[in-house]
Amino acid sequence: MLKRGENVKLYAISVDPPDVGKDFAKKLAADGKGEVNFPILSDPDHKIIDAYRLRDPAYEGSQYYGIPHPAVYVIDKAGKVAWAKIESNYRERPANDEIRAALDALK
């Protein structure tokens, strides 16, 4: 998806504590699905999740309240959201070609 030498930074944000994110990254690498070569940031207090209004209301009242909708944001050099895709189904994710097109549009 990324081009060689491309100056792009990737981050994942999770409600899980840092140790859970590290274990998840190790599990993916061990399963042969590739290493996670970007930071998985922990947001247990939902500060970032709530700032982007991603908290999924379907979990309200349950032990999982605070789980966000899956989302991908492309943020430009000025710090503005240039593209976003938010899914309502946690099993769906934006396609790589959609993200690539958003990155190409920044040029």
Phi and psi in degrees as GROMACS dihedral restraints (atoms count N, CA, C in turn):
[ dihedral_restraints ]
;  ai    aj    ak    al  type     phi  dphi    fc
    3     4     5     6     1   -84.4    20    10
    4     5     6     7     1   147.5    20    10
    6     7     8     9     1   -87.7    20    10
    7     8     9    10     1   147.0    20    10
    9    10    11    12     1   -55.9    20    10
   10    11    12    13     1   129.6    20    10
   12    13    14    15     1    80.1    20    10
   13    14    15    16     1     1.1    20    10
   15    16    17    18     1   -70.8    20    10
   16    17    18    19     1   134.5    20    10
   18    19    20    21     1   -90.1    20    10
   19    20    21    22     1    79.8    20    10
   21    22    23    24     1  -129.7    20    10
   22    23    24    25     1   137.0    20    10
   24    25    26    27     1  -112.8    20    10
   25    26    27    28     1   133.1    20    10
   27    28    29    30     1  -110.4    20    10
   28    29    30    31     1   141.7    20    10
   30    31    32    33     1  -141.0    20    10
   31    32    33    34     1   146.2    20    10
   33    34    35    36     1  -113.6    20    10
   34    35    36    37     1   146.6    20    10
   36    37    38    39     1  -125.0    20    10
   37    38    39    40     1   131.5    20    10
   39    40    41    42     1  -134.1    20    10
   40    41    42    43     1   153.1    20    10
   42    43    44    45     1   -77.9    20    10
   43    44    45    46     1   -13.5    20    10
   45    46    47    48     1   -72.4    20    10
   46    47    48    49     1   152.2    20    10
   48    49    50    51     1   -64.4    20    10
   49    50    51    52     1   159.7    20    10
   51    52    53    54     1   -54.3    20    10
   52    53    54    55     1   -38.9    20    10
   54    55    56    57     1   -65.2    20    10
   55    56    57    58     1   -32.9    20    10
   57    58    59    60     1   -69.0    20    10
   58    59    60    61     1   -40.8    20    10
   60    61    62    63     1   -62.2    20    10
   61    62    63    64     1   -41.3    20    10
   63    64    65    66     1   -64.4    20    10
   64    65    66    67     1   -42.6    20    10
   66    67    68    69     1   -63.3    20    10
   67    68    69    70     1   -39.0    20    10
   69    70    71    72     1   -62.8    20    10
   70    71    72    73     1   -44.5    20    10
   72    73    74    75     1   -62.6    20    10
   73    74    75    76     1   -40.7    20    10
   75    76    77    78     1   -64.7    20    10
   76    77    78    79     1   -40.7    20    10
   78    79    80    81     1   -62.3    20    10
   79    80    81    82     1   -43.4    20    10
   81    82    83    84     1   -61.5    20    10
   82    83    84    85     1   -43.6    20    10
   84    85    86    87     1   -65.3    20    10
   85    86    87    88     1   -39.9    20    10
   87    88    89    90     1   -69.5    20    10
   88    89    90    91     1   -28.3    20    10
   90    91    92    93     1   -81.1    20    10
   91    92    93    94     1    -0.6    20    10
   93    94    95    96     1    79.8    20    10
   94    95    96    97     1    13.4    20    10
   96    97    98    99     1   -89.8    20    10
   97    98    99   100     1     6.4    20    10
   99   100   101   102     1    98.0    20    10
  100   101   102   103     1   151.9    20    10
  102   103   104   105     1   -77.3    20    10
  103   104   105   106     1   147.7    20    10
  105   106   107   108     1   -87.7    20    10
  106   107   108   109     1   107.3    20    10
  108   109   110   111     1  -106.0    20    10
  109   110   111   112     1    34.7    20    10
  111   112   113   114     1  -144.1    20    10
  112   113   114   115     1   157.1    20    10
  114   115   116   117     1   -67.6    20    10
  115   116   117   118     1   141.4    20    10
  117   118   119   120     1  -106.5    20    10
  118   119   120   121     1   107.1    20    10
  120   121   122   123     1   -86.7    20    10
  121   122   123   124     1   141.8    20    10
  123   124   125   126     1   -96.1    20    10
  124   125   126   127     1   130.1    20    10
  126   127   128   129     1  -131.8    20    10
  127   128   129   130     1    60.5    20    10
  129   130   131   132     1   -66.6    20    10
  130   131   132   133     1   -21.7    20    10
  132   133   134   135     1   -92.2    20    10
  133   134   135   136     1     3.1    20    10
  135   136   137   138     1    63.6    20    10
  136   137   138   139     1    25.4    20    10
  138   139   140   141     1   -65.5    20    10
  139   140   141   142     1   -47.3    20    10
  141   142   143   144     1   -74.7    20    10
  142   143   144   145     1   -43.6    20    10
  144   145   146   147     1   -56.4    20    10
  145   146   147   148     1   -45.1    20    10
  147   148   149   150     1   -74.2    20    10
  148   149   150   151     1   -32.8    20    10
  150   151   152   153     1   -61.3    20    10
  151   152   153   154     1   -33.4    20    10
  153   154   155   156     1   -96.3    20    10
  154   155   156   157     1     7.1    20    10
  156   157   158   159     1    54.7    20    10
  157   158   159   160     1    47.6    20    10
  159   160   161   162     1  -102.9    20    10
  160   161   162   163     1    -6.4    20    10
  162   163   164   165     1   -60.0    20    10
  163   164   165   166     1   128.0    20    10
  165   166   167   168     1   -83.1    20    10
  166   167   168   169     1   113.3    20    10
  168   169   170   171     1   -68.0    20    10
  169   170   171   172     1   -13.8    20    10
  171   172   173   174     1   -62.1    20    10
  172   173   174   175     1   -22.1    20    10
  174   175   176   177     1   -96.0    20    10
  175   176   177   178     1     1.9    20    10
  177   178   179   180     1   -58.2    20    10
  178   179   180   181     1   134.7    20    10
  180   181   182   183     1    85.1    20    10
  181   182   183   184     1    -2.6    20    10
  183   184   185   186     1  -109.9    20    10
  184   185   186   187     1   171.1    20    10
  186   187   188   189     1   -66.1    20    10
  187   188   189   190     1   -14.3    20    10
  189   190   191   192     1   -98.0    20    10
  190   191   192   193     1     7.4    20    10
  192   193   194   195     1   -58.6    20    10
  193   194   195   196     1   132.6    20    10
  195   196   197   198     1   113.7    20    10
  196   197   198   199     1   -13.7    20    10
  198   199   200   201     1   -62.4    20    10
  199   200   201   202     1   130.9    20    10
  201   202   203   204     1   -88.1    20    10
  202   203   204   205     1   161.2    20    10
  204   205   206   207     1   -67.1    20    10
  205   206   207   208     1   144.4    20    10
  207   208   209   210     1   -66.4    20    10
  208   209   210   211     1   136.1    20    10
  210   211   212   213     1  -149.6    20    10
  211   212   213   214     1   151.9    20    10
  213   214   215   216     1  -129.2    20    10
  214   215   216   217     1   131.3    20    10
  216   217   218   219     1  -121.8    20    10
  217   218   219   220     1   139.4    20    10
  219   220   221   222     1  -109.5    20    10
  220   221   222   223     1   120.0    20    10
  222   223   224   225     1  -112.8    20    10
  223   224   225   226     1   129.9    20    10
  225   226   227   228     1   -79.0    20    10
  226   227   228   229     1   178.1    20    10
  228   229   230   231     1   -63.3    20    10
  229   230   231   232     1   -22.8    20    10
  231   232   233   234     1   -85.2    20    10
  232   233   234   235     1    -2.8    20    10
  234   235   236   237     1    87.4    20    10
  235   236   237   238     1    12.2    20    10
  237   238   239   240     1   -98.7    20    10
  238   239   240   241     1   145.6    20    10
  240   241   242   243     1   -69.8    20    10
  241   242   243   244     1   116.9    20    10
  243   244   245   246     1   -94.5    20    10
  244   245   246   247     1   -24.6    20    10
  246   247   248   249     1  -160.5    20    10
  247   248   249   250     1   144.6    20    10
  249   250   251   252     1  -148.2    20    10
  250   251   252   253     1   147.3    20    10
  252   253   254   255     1  -139.0    20    10
  253   254   255   256     1   119.4    20    10
  255   256   257   258     1  -117.5    20    10
  256   257   258   259     1   128.3    20    10
  258   259   260   261     1  -103.2    20    10
  259   260   261   262     1   147.4    20    10
  261   262   263   264     1   -91.3    20    10
  262   263   264   265     1   -22.1    20    10
  264   265   266   267     1  -101.3    20    10
  265   266   267   268     1   121.3    20    10
  267   268   269   270     1   -64.3    20    10
  268   269   270   271     1   -15.0    20    10
  270   271   272   273     1   -85.7    20    10
  271   272   273   274     1    -9.8    20    10
  273   274   275   276     1  -102.4    20    10
  274   275   276   277     1   142.2    20    10
  276   277   278   279     1  -138.0    20    10
  277   278   279   280     1   154.1    20    10
  279   280   281   282     1   -62.9    20    10
  280   281   282   283     1   147.1    20    10
  282   283   284   285     1   -73.6    20    10
  283   284   285   286     1   149.6    20    10
  285   286   287   288     1   -56.0    20    10
  286   287   288   289     1   -37.4    20    10
  288   289   290   291     1   -67.6    20    10
  289   290   291   292     1   -29.0    20    10
  291   292   293   294     1   -67.3    20    10
  292   293   294   295     1   -43.3    20    10
  294   295   296   297     1   -67.4    20    10
  295   296   297   298     1   -42.1    20    10
  297   298   299   300     1   -59.2    20    10
  298   299   300   301     1   -43.2    20    10
  300   301   302   303     1   -63.0    20    10
  301   302   303   304     1   -37.6    20    10
  303   304   305   306     1   -66.7    20    10
  304   305   306   307     1   -39.1    20    10
  306   307   308   309     1   -66.5    20    10
  307   308   309   310     1   -42.7    20    10
  309   310   311   312     1   -63.8    20    10
  310   311   312   313     1   -31.8    20    10
  312   313   314   315     1   -69.1    20    10
  313   314   315   316     1   -15.5    20    10
  315   316   317   318     1   -73.5    20    10
  316   317   318   319     1   -18.5    20    10
